[in-house]
Amino acid sequence: MNAQPQYSPNDEPPARSRGRRGDNGSVNPTFRGRFAFGAFILVFGLISLWAALTLSTEGYYLLKDGTPPSCNINPFFSCGNVMQSDEARAFFGVPNYFWGLIGWGVVAATGAGMLAGATYARWYWRAFAVGMFVAWFFLMWLFFAAVYDIGFLCLYCMVTWTTQSIMLWIVLPWLLREKLLFDSEKASRIGATILPYSWLLPLVNIAGIALAIIAQFPLLVPLLLSGN
């Protein structure tokens, strides 16, 4: 009979536990990684959800009795003009913030589930990653539309541009490293290589947004610095 290695409760789990498959078909990252990742997407999901909820509330009152949104701050920041644009109802005439309530609700719920110990099947993580990318792509399209077509900025929209850019470029390499998208050592190594530097990707993304806004609205920064 071959002796099996014994592990005390204080020992670290074996390295192969990363990305292991559970009995129910779910794929389980290590505990510490799962907790940190769950907290990350929960926090950023809730921030995005708050922005979408605020937009939906203020959009309702704007349609009901013409109450201007609280983020109508100056000639550049005008959520009301953005809300009333065609781009604000890009899919089936449904306001974009309703899609945000659904999508970021799923993100926040996924993070909360991970903190509670839930694990998810690989197909779920693949759908999650696709959803993350589609949401980011759509928000970048809205960014271009707001800056170059509509000609106004929406403060709460900018919150979601920021949070989604941060989430996408950190979520994808983490999922690769933990083998939650592919059961591949090569993909895991790629994710592990990118992840320590993944903060650079959202930084570049957000800097690009900021530079485009400054270039398109050259009077915005002096106006903000003047306190108006």
N, C-alpha and C positions, 0 to 999 in steps of 0.2 A: 504494500500500500504506500502510495506516494504521500509524503507529508505536505500539507497545505500551509502556505504562509499565514501567519496570524498577525492581526493588526489590533493595537490597543485603541481605546476611544480617543486618545490624544493624537494618534497618528494622522498624517495627511492621507487622503484617499489616494489610491494608485493613479498614476498619470493617465491610464487608459479610461478612467471614469469620465473624462471630458467627452461630451457628445455621445454618451452611451444611450442605447435604446432601452426603454422600459418595457415591462410586460404588456402594457396596453398600446404599444406602438408609438408612444411619445418619446421624444429625444430630450435627455436630461443633461443640462450643463452642470458644472460644479456649483456647490451651494453658494459660495462667496460671489462667484461671477453672476449667478442667477439673481441674487439679492440686489447687487449693485445695478445690474441692467434693469431689473424690474423697477427699482426706485427711480432710475433715470427716465425711463419712458413714462412712468406714472406722473412724475413732476412736469415734464415737458408736455405730456398729453393733457394734463389738467390746465396748464397755462394756455395752450391752444384752444382747449374746450371753453375756457373762460372768455377768450377773445371772440370765439364764434357765438357764444351765448349772448355776450354783450351786443354784438352786431345784430343778432336776431331780435333781441328785445327792442333795440333802438330802431331797427328796420320796421318793426311792427308799428311803433308809434309814428314813424315817419309816414307810413302808408295810411294809418288810421286818421290822424288829424294834422299831419304836416309838421309835427314837432321835430325841429332840427336835432340831429345827433349831437351828443356831447363832444364828439371829436371834430366838429366843425370849428376849428381853432383859428385859422387865418386863411388868406387867399390860396394857400398851397395845400393845407390839410383840410379836406372837405369830404368826410365820409358820405354825406348825403348825396353829393354828385356821383361818387363812385357807386353807391347803392342803386342809383336810378339809371345806371348805364346798362347797355345790352350785355356787356361782359359779366355783369353781376348775376345774370341768370343764364349762364352758358349751357346748362343741361336741362332740356325739357321745360324751360321756363321756371324752374325751381331756384330760389335764391341760393347762392353758393354757400352761405353760412349754414344752411340746413344740412348740406352734405358734410360740412365740417363738424357739425354736432354728432353726426353718425360716425364719421371716420375717427375723430379724436376721442370719441367715447370708447370706441373699440381699443384704441391705443392705451388709454388710461386703464381700462378694464383688464387688458392683458398684463400691464405692469402690476396692478393690484393682485391679480391672480398669481403672478410669479412670487410676489412677497408672501402670499398665503401658502406657497408650496406647490402651486399648480404647474404641470408640465404640459407641453403641447406637441402634437404630431408634426412631422417634418412638412407635410402638406400645408399645415397652418402657418408655419414660419415662412414658407415660400409665398403664400398668399399675402402674409404680413409685409414681406419685403417688396413684393410687387405693388401693394397698396401704398407703401411709403414712397416708392419712386414715382408712381402716378400722381400722388398728392403733391410731391415736390415739383414735378414737371408742370402741373396745372397752376400751382402758385407762382412759379416763375413766369408762366404765360400771363397771369394776372398782373404780375409786377411790370412786365413790358407794356401791357395794355394800359395800366394806370399811368405810367410815366410818359409813354410816347404817344398814346392815343387819347385817353380820357383827359389827361392833363391835370389830374388832382391826385393827392395821396390820401390814403386811409390809414389812420394810426393803428387801429386794431388789425387791419390786414397786414401791416408791416410787422406786427408781433408774430403773426403766423408765418410770414416769410422767414423770419429769423428762427423761430423754434423748429420749423420743418427742415430748414437747411442744417441745423445742428443735429437733429435726430437722424436724418438720412445718412449723413456721412460718418456717423458713429455706429449706427445700428447695423449697416451692411457689413463692415469688416468684423464686427463682433459676432454676427451670425455665422460668417464664414469660419472664423477661428474656432467657434464652438461646434462646428460640423452640424449646424442646425439647418443649413440649406442643402449641403451635399456631404455625403459620407466619404470624404476625400481628404487624404493627408496633404495633397498639394494645395487644395483650396484652403485648408486650415492654416497652412504655413503662410499663404498669401494674406489671409486675414490677420494672422499674428504679426506679420511684418508691417502691415498698414496701420493697425490699431493704435500703437503708441504715438503715431504722428497724425491720427485722424482728426485731431483738433485743427490742423492746418486747413483741411478741406472746407469746413464751414466758415473758417475765418476768411478764406479767399472768396467764398460764395457771398458772404455778407459784405465784405469790402467792395466787391463788384457792384452789389446793389447800391451801396452808399455812394460810390463814385458816380454811378449812372444818375442817381437822383441829384447830386450836387451839380453835375454837368448840365442836366436838363433844367434844373431850377436854380440858377446861379444866385438869385436873390434870397433863397431860402435861409442859408446859413447866416448872412448879415441880419435878416429879420429875427431869427431865433436868438442870436447874440445880443440883439437890442432889447430883448425881453418882451417883444410884442407877439 
